[in-house]
Amino acid sequence: MVKRKRYQKVFKKKVAQERVFSFWRLFVSFFFFCLFLSLFLFIYYAKDLPRPERFTERQIIQSTKIFDRTGEVVLHDIYGEEKRTYVTSDKIPEHLKQAVVAAEDDNFYTHFGIDIKGMIRAFFINIRVMKPTYGGSTIPQQLIRSSFLTLEKTAQRKIREIILSLELDRRYSKDQILEWYLNQVPFGQNAYGAEAASQTYFQKSVSEISLAEAATLASLIRAPSYLSPYSNREELLLRKDYILDRMVSLEYISQEQANMAKSQELEFAKSTLAKAPYFILEYIQPYLVRQYGEDFLREGGLRVYTTLDWELQQLAEKLIEEGVKLNQSYGAHNAALVAINPKTGEILSMVGGAGYTQDPYPQNCLPGKTCKLDPQFNVVTLGLRQPGSAFKPFVYATAFQIGYTPDTIVVDEKTNFGIWGEKEYIPENYDGLFRGPISLRNALAQSINVASVKVLYLAGKEGVKESLAINNFTGQEGIFMEGLKNSLEVAKDMGITTLEKPLSSYGPAIVLGGGEVNLLEITSSYGVFATDGLKVPPVGILKIEDAQGNIIEENKRTLKRVLPTQVARMINDILSDNNARTPIFGSSSALFFKDYQVAAKTGTTQNYQDAWAIGYTPSIVVGVWAGNNDNSPTLKKPGITLAGPIFHKFMEGALKNLPKENFILPETNLP
């Protein structure tokens, strides 16, 4: 009996030992099975995954950036579906990196690619909601998902995501991974990456953003469409404050810094429209499309450095807006301005109209009239308008080339200039008066019409050096045609390309602006006077770099002599002579600048459709036009009234930052 009990006890012990052994054997087998399965899955899913090195090899689509002349102001971003500009880690402020880590992956610097606690937490949440909604994704996982994987929520994709995230974290530094992430992640408004987002929302480089702005960008990552500042700003700012609190808890910033950032009033960009839209959208961009093609501009990452002076551009836009408001009471609803450096041809400012997005049909047009503004029409480059008396300097310069001087005398009297267009041409002066004998200096400075038409005659009859006192030129049409031909050749040499009609279609009225020019060309041509007869065509681009920083285009235009030095100096001397123009314009007109020598000329078409003011120093030439796009007339106001004030205020502002230069006097004024 005792033996049986002892046997049973030993038997039970052996059975228990075998059970324990079987359990451990099963456990070890299961462990190795799981290990083998994991290894098999890792190899199976990893074999066709892209290598992490593709982050450095893959071509990131980048938009074309257009800058001002300093390279500091982004004027426009040409992009396809994505706006993107790659920036290296050293250009990304530390507080943005910290804000993103606090918002998206607070264990980023301690985990090894995946966050086990976060995944377990997400697993139980998904069990509770019965949907694979939450993924507990780390920054490496988000980077892998957006770069290489689809967005489908399947177990297979999740395994692939985890495997590559582990491999990514093993191979690369945390800083490198964060750099890739911050250049890849979407921020809404088609902005991909921190630089594009900063430019889109705050119109500044990411290196310049404040702590509050950094927390705001970090807030957008979670739900860029929902948290857009243009549709749900309140929710966005609440999340921004939450992220600032998270940064405090992670000891990235102090509570005082967080409070200051919370109180900062954020200014979001109001529009994605290009700055200086007439210059960028209607002048620079068409050129880039012709040269490089639309697809390359959207994806090639070009950096275009324009000639635009952003400070002058802002001044010009402000003055055009103010000037048009004042001119509307005179029936002029539009104006345009261009400023050029005559020594280089570089366009410093261009405003092609009163407002790129304004109402094309002004409410306060002339009584009984309907004016069509066409606000996106660039008057500077596309508008062909009669220049009025602004064309006279070209005719005078032609006469000076063949020996006449500012002291040459003509008689200002009622004059018949022969038959033109089947009727006699008998022009009048602006004030209806005649002055008798007058020098070419005073005739040009005071813009005397009859005397100026006689200068066209002189320009076609070399050798007449005595005073011109003829009051009937019937039968002399051939000499006028020769003067017309010579004057148009001079204008063409100086940069006017639009006067291509047959000579017979112009006649002597060309002196009074009977042809059509555009503001850019006539302003640039006045620059030839400013440079003592040297011409350089207008240019809007300084240089273009490719995505790697290589210069692929650069402005290397050189000056070319097209007008004799002394002729240019005679014109400069006349147009800057305030005493000579005082009898008509007064001593303190919009063309006069105290302490500065500025050459200037106005123009008004015969029916008051166009008003002009063009002037220059050796350092800058400025042209202003005022009127209506549909050619409707103004209320009989001249160029000095409509264009003059805009010209004066802009030139006054520009001169403050330019060297004080005087024109060189001509060697002699003798015939």
Summary of the structure (lengths in Angstrom):
residues: 671
radius of gyration: 37.4
end to end distance: 154.9
largest distance: 160.9
contacts: 2279
relative contact order: 0.09
helix: 46%
strand: 13%
